[in-house]
């Protein structure tokens, strides 16, 4: 999780600058520090939902990439590949003819 420099607040800001902290929490994750060390994360429910949705989408994308990579490795091991542009064009044409 990456926090913007302006997204770090000391815990005392929750009492002294409530309005500023609440406004900032409507648009981004905030890091709340205690004695200079990260202690809490503060945000609105909407920001939390968006953060979770982005994390899930990223994880699914990474999984799809890994599966594609594994399929590619398997295809290479089993000889399901072509070499060169002309061979690729022929293979694509043949596949299109079978599908159509």
Order of alpha helices (4+ residues) and beta strands (2+ residues): beta-alpha-alpha-beta-beta-alpha-alpha
